[in-house]
Amino acid sequence: MQRDALLDAARSLLSEGGTEALTFPALAERTGLARSSVYEYFRSRAAVVEELCAVDFPVWAAEVEAAMERVDSPEAKIEAYVRQQLALVGDRRHRAVVAISAGELDAGAREKIRAAHGGLIAMVVQALGELGHEQPRLTAVLLQGVVDAAVRRIELGAEDPSGVTEAAVTMALHGVRP
């Protein structure tokens, strides 16, 4: 339960103040633990990040995959892939990972994030292959770039999130046709 409380506090700190806010004294304060107790659960800030990735990325991936499974055509799967990821932007877990991604991380934490994103990308490769792409993996990586750019626009708050989502879906669907 303490580990879960620490992870929940880490999500809050990251979504509120970015990576600078994720400190062991702040985690201790948020959870009511002594600072030394935080070190019993995590050896470093990077270890907290790695645990967040291990816990949260599979949840998001399952939500994206479920959205894709509810539709039949390759185009609808691609649309669901984009829409579901952008729908998760408002989720506190997502804001935490965006903050993590923007920060300085050690190689292990960075690799966990890359692997998790690779899992997301793998979900859309088959749909792109069904559309006839000769390089569906490359196209999937580029499509994820569109999603990532849309996430950043939504996070900035400069535009209406629904407008950003519609623009990203339009770009994805017209940009993925062979």
C-alpha angles and dihedrals in degrees: 000000000000091000090052090048090051092050091048090050090048091053090051094047093048094047092046101042111005126236093322089065093055102091131141092241089053091048090050092049094048094049100036091240127132113258090243089056091059088060089056089065101034129025094203146356088264089058089056089050092049091051092049089052092048092050104035107035094062090053092053092043090052090051092050092046092049091052090051093048092055091067133058115207124073090239091052090049091053091048091050090048091056098039096048094050091050091046088058093057091090092052113106091227090058093048088053093053092047088054090047093049091053093053138077109276135175120248094262095054092044090052092051090054091048091049092049092050088048088057091054092049092050089060094066099040094087093051090050090049090052088055088058103256113161091209105033094163093055090046089050091053090051091046089053087053089059090050092048091050090050090050090054091050091050092046090052089057092216094124137035107273092224090054091050090048093050091048091049093048091048091049092046095049096044094038095052098055110108 
